[in-house]
Amino acid sequence: MAPRDSVGGRGVPGRTKRKASVWGRRKRTMSISRNEDVAAQKTDAERRQEEAHDKINQLKFNVLVEEFDLEVEARVSAMRAHAEALAAGLDAALRVEILKLPHKVRTMKMKDFKEIYGGDIGNVIQEDIDTLTQDSSIFISQTSKSLQDIADLTTQPAIAERAKMEVLQKLQSIQEQTLMLMNSLQ
């Protein structure tokens, strides 16, 4: 056992209480400064580690933002291309529908179309049918008269028969066109 000093505490042999307390303070001061150095080193190391971790997180964030921007650009480009394709398709469909209109309607001003036909394409088609029917009737009556005149004028039956056949073929062609027009309107 270590010898006790006069106060009754343990001390360092050969030293008095006072000396022991100074020595203890030095020891504590040294240990505190060592602890502070270790703490400072840990803090430094932790700080560096946190900074490195923050840099890594920032890099990851930047990469994610760049990827997001690229994805947005790609999707926007795809949407624009799709919209342009749709617009081109609509334009082509409109042109086809316009070409289906009768020539006189395509060249007419909208104001005139509304005034003359009441803005209804059906009225235009009905007028065309009426005109075609009237023209066919006139042609048929003229053809009949022409056939009769040919028969009266011709002394040779072969010539009259040939002229009659030509006229009948033309008449049949007109009737077929009239029927096709009427069927297309229904």
Secondary structure, 3 states (H helix, E strand, C coil): CCCECCCCCECCCCCCHHHHHHHHHHHHHHHHHHHHHHHHHHHHHHHHHHHHHHHHHHHHHHHHHHHHHHHHHHHHHHHHHHHHHHHHHHHHHHHHHHHHCCHHHHCCCHHHHHHHHCCCHHHHHHHHHHHHHHHHHHHHHHHHHHHHHHHHHCCCHHHHHHHHHHHHHHHHHHHHHHHHHHHHHC
